[in-house]
Amino acid sequence: MSATMQEEIRAAVAPPVQQKAAKSSFYLAMRLMPTVQREAMFAIYAFCRAVDDIADDGLGTRSERQTALDSWRTDLASLYAGKPPSYLSYLVQPVHDFALRLEDFLAVIDGMEMDVREDIVAPELAVLDLYCDRVASAVGRLSIKIFGMNEDAGFSLAHDLGRALQLTNILRDLDEDAQIGRLYLPHEFLAAAGITSRDPATVLSDARLDDACHQLAALAHRHYAKAHHLMASKPKGRIATPRLMGAVYSQILSEMEHTGWRAPRHRVSLSKLKLAQIVLANGLGR
């Protein structure tokens, strides 16, 4: 990847951050937050979007994409040393205001690196859990600081809600992931369904895929339940945003279970009316 290309990637996360975040499925939940917290969430989103693009856009060789991720690690270290590169100026205030941890930013990069090293195909459950922790729960650990939660309850929420959301996205994006040679369904669930192939296209055309997906959906529901139980205990902080995110995505998961995962599949989304109903039921208050 050329230096020019790296600069273009970095420029893509410059302000206005909100414009990029507006395309996110989480945008509705972010809008519930006060201005300072909302802008901080937009900044985290922009960072995640930038490093995710390195892993997923297919530009450059694996070695070049690895170099780009390493550059992010170096530049984040400079940010925390008080000498931020100009393109990271949008992170300076959130890091200062909310004591965001460097280790959580680095964990997100570590997750992207798992995709860059090799295409993930039918990982063991332990590997999938590590991946979810890095690409999703680490983002949650950053977010709970902005929500004003204590670390004990906040990190527990990040653990379960992050995994639930990521597993839901995996089940929603089966075809898109297969097109770039990836299959995040765990080896154990595929084997239990009787599927031995590890070719993404072959697996997605197998009628037994539905069984493996329902197993993963059940795991996601267990994480949603734990997150819901924690939020119901009314921990310190503004939990309207994570509560709404959990409600929206658990509903998407339930609708996917209803339609199933046998081919031909269609991408499940919620109607504006359904989203409005979920917001009224879950999105208001602290």
C-alpha positions in Angstrom: 0.0 0.0 0.0 1.5 3.3 -1.1 2.1 6.2 1.3 -0.5 8.1 -0.7 -3.1 5.4 -0.2 -2.4 5.3 3.5 -3.0 9.1 3.7 -6.2 8.7 1.8 -7.4 6.1 4.3 -6.4 8.4 7.2 -8.2 11.3 5.6 -11.3 9.3 5.3 -11.8 9.4 9.1 -11.3 13.2 9.4 -14.2 15.4 10.4 -17.0 15.6 9.8 -17.1 12.3 11.7 -20.9 12.4 12.1 -21.4 12.2 8.3 -19.7 8.8 8.3 -21.4 7.6 11.4 -24.8 8.5 9.9 -24.4 5.4 7.6 -24.0 3.2 10.6 -26.7 0.9 12.0 -25.9 2.4 15.4 -26.6 6.0 14.4 -30.1 6.0 15.8 -28.7 4.8 19.2 -25.9 7.4 19.1 -28.4 10.2 18.6 -29.9 9.6 22.0 -26.8 10.8 23.7 -25.8 14.4 24.8 -23.7 16.3 22.3 -20.3 15.7 23.9 -20.8 12.0 24.3 -22.4 11.7 20.9 -19.4 13.3 19.2 -17.1 11.0 21.2 -19.0 8.0 20.0 -18.8 9.3 16.4 -15.0 9.5 16.8 -14.8 5.9 18.0 -16.9 4.8 15.1 -14.7 6.6 12.7 -11.6 4.9 14.1 -13.3 1.5 13.8 -14.5 2.2 10.3 -11.0 3.1 9.2 -9.2 0.1 10.5 -12.0 -2.2 9.4 -11.7 -0.9 5.9 -8.0 -1.9 5.9 -9.0 -5.5 6.8 -12.0 -5.7 4.4 -11.6 -3.5 1.4 -9.0 -5.8 -0.3 -6.7 -3.0 -1.3 -3.0 -4.0 -1.3 -1.4 -7.3 -0.3 -1.7 -8.8 3.1 1.8 -7.5 3.9 0.8 -4.0 2.9 -2.4 -4.1 5.0 -0.4 -5.4 7.9 1.9 -2.4 7.5 -1.0 -0.1 7.5 -2.4 -1.6 10.8 1.1 -1.3 12.3 1.1 2.4 11.4 -2.1 2.8 13.3 -0.5 1.2 16.4 2.5 3.6 16.1 0.3 6.7 15.6 -2.0 5.7 18.5 1.1 5.4 20.7 2.1 8.9 19.6 -1.4 10.2 20.5 -1.1 8.8 24.0 2.3 10.3 24.3 0.9 13.7 23.7 2.1 14.0 20.1 -0.9 13.0 18.0 -0.6 13.0 14.2 -2.8 15.6 12.7 -5.2 13.1 11.2 -6.0 11.7 14.7 -6.9 15.1 16.1 -10.6 14.0 16.2 -9.6 11.5 19.0 -7.7 13.8 21.2 -10.7 15.3 23.1 -12.6 12.0 23.6 -9.5 10.3 24.9 -8.9 13.2 27.3 -12.5 13.7 28.4 -13.4 10.0 28.9 -10.1 8.4 29.8 -10.3 6.0 26.9 -7.8 3.2 27.1 -5.1 2.7 24.6 -5.3 -1.1 25.1 -8.9 -1.1 23.8 -8.0 0.7 20.6 -5.1 -1.7 20.1 -7.4 -4.7 20.7 -9.6 -3.5 17.9 -6.6 -3.4 15.6 -5.6 -6.9 16.8 -9.0 -8.1 15.7 -8.6 -6.6 12.3 -5.2 -8.2 12.1 -6.8 -11.7 12.5 -8.7 -11.0 9.2 -5.6 -9.6 7.5 -3.3 -12.5 8.4 -5.6 -15.0 6.7 -9.2 -15.3 5.9 -11.1 -16.7 8.9 -12.9 -19.9 7.9 -14.9 -22.1 10.4 -12.8 -21.1 13.4 -13.0 -23.0 16.7 -15.4 -21.4 19.2 -12.5 -20.1 21.3 -11.0 -18.3 18.3 -14.4 -16.9 17.4 -14.8 -15.7 20.9 -11.4 -14.0 20.9 -12.3 -12.4 17.6 -15.6 -11.1 18.9 -13.8 -9.7 22.0 -11.4 -7.7 19.9 -13.6 -6.4 17.2 -16.8 -5.8 19.2 -16.3 -6.1 23.0 -13.2 -3.9 22.9 -15.4 -1.2 21.2 -17.8 -1.7 24.0 -15.1 -1.1 26.6 -14.4 2.2 24.9 -18.0 3.1 24.8 -18.9 2.4 28.4 -16.5 5.1 29.4 -18.5 7.5 27.3 -21.7 6.1 28.8 -20.3 7.0 32.3 -20.5 3.5 33.6 -18.2 2.0 36.2 -15.7 -0.4 34.8 -16.9 -3.5 36.6 -20.5 -3.4 35.3 -19.4 -1.6 32.1 -16.9 -4.2 31.1 -19.3 -7.0 31.9 -21.9 -5.3 29.6 -19.2 -4.8 26.9 -18.3 -8.5 27.1 -21.9 -9.8 26.5 -23.5 -7.1 24.4 -20.4 -6.8 22.2 -20.4 -10.6 21.5 -24.2 -10.6 21.0 -24.1 -7.8 18.4 -21.1 -9.3 16.6 -22.6 -12.8 16.4 -25.8 -11.2 15.0 -23.8 -9.4 12.3 -22.0 -12.7 11.4 -25.4 -14.4 10.9 -26.6 -11.4 8.9 -23.6 -11.1 6.7 -23.0 -14.7 5.7 -23.1 -14.1 1.9 -21.1 -10.9 2.0 -18.4 -12.6 4.0 -18.3 -15.7 1.8 -17.7 -13.4 -1.2 -14.4 -12.4 0.3 -13.5 -16.0 1.3 -14.6 -15.8 5.0 -16.9 -18.0 7.1 -17.2 -17.1 10.8 -19.6 -20.0 11.7 -17.7 -22.0 14.3 -16.2 -25.4 13.4 -18.0 -27.1 16.3 -21.5 -26.0 15.2 -20.8 -26.9 11.6 -19.6 -30.4 12.7 -22.7 -30.9 14.9 -24.9 -30.1 11.8 -23.0 -32.7 9.8 -21.2 -30.2 7.6 -17.6 -31.2 6.8 -16.7 -28.7 4.0 -14.8 -25.6 4.8 -15.4 -23.9 1.5 -17.6 -20.9 2.3 -19.7 -21.2 -0.9 -20.3 -24.9 -0.4 -21.2 -24.5 3.2 -23.7 -21.7 2.4 -25.5 -23.9 -0.2 -25.8 -26.8 2.3 -29.3 -27.3 3.6 -27.9 -28.2 7.0 -26.5 -24.7 7.3 -29.7 -23.7 9.1 -29.0 -26.0 12.0 -25.5 -24.5 12.5 -26.9 -21.0 12.3 -29.6 -21.7 14.9 -26.9 -22.9 17.3 -25.0 -19.6 16.8 -28.2 -17.7 17.3 -28.8 -19.4 20.6 -25.4 -18.4 21.7 -26.1 -14.8 20.8 -29.4 -14.9 22.6 -27.6 -16.0 25.8 -25.3 -13.0 25.6 -28.3 -10.7 25.0 -30.0 -12.1 28.0 -26.9 -11.5 30.2 -26.6 -8.0 28.9 -30.3 -7.3 29.5 -30.1 -8.6 33.0 -27.2 -6.3 33.8 -28.9 -3.3 32.3 -32.1 -4.1 34.2 -30.1 -3.9 37.5 -29.8 -0.1 36.7 -26.1 0.3 36.9 -24.5 3.8 37.0 -24.4 5.6 33.7 -26.5 6.4 30.6 -27.6 3.0 29.4 -30.3 4.1 26.9 -27.9 3.7 24.0 -26.7 0.2 24.7 -30.3 -0.8 25.7 -31.6 0.4 22.3 -28.7 -1.3 20.4 -29.5 -4.6 22.1 -33.2 -4.3 21.5 -32.8 -3.5 17.8 -30.3 -6.2 17.1 -31.9 -8.9 19.2 -35.1 -8.3 17.1 -33.1 -8.6 13.9 -31.7 -11.9 15.2 -35.2 -13.1 16.0 -36.5 -12.2 12.6 -33.6 -14.1 11.0 -34.4 -17.1 13.1 -38.0 -16.9 11.8 -37.0 -16.8 8.1 -34.1 -19.2 8.6 -30.7 -19.3 6.8 -31.4 -21.7 3.9 -30.7 -20.4 0.4 -31.9 -18.1 -1.1 -31.4 -15.7 1.8 -32.2 -12.1 2.0 -30.7 -9.5 4.3 -33.0 -8.9 7.3 -33.8 -5.3 8.2 -36.4 -3.7 10.4 -39.1 -1.4 9.1 -39.3 2.3 10.2 -42.4 1.5 12.1 -40.8 -1.4 13.9 -37.7 0.7 14.7 -40.0 3.5 16.1 -41.8 1.0 18.3 -38.5 -0.3 19.7 -37.2 3.3 20.3 -40.4 4.1 22.3 -40.1 0.9 24.3 -36.4 1.0 24.9 -34.7 4.1 23.8 -35.8 6.7 26.2 -34.6 7.6 29.7 -31.1 7.1 31.2 
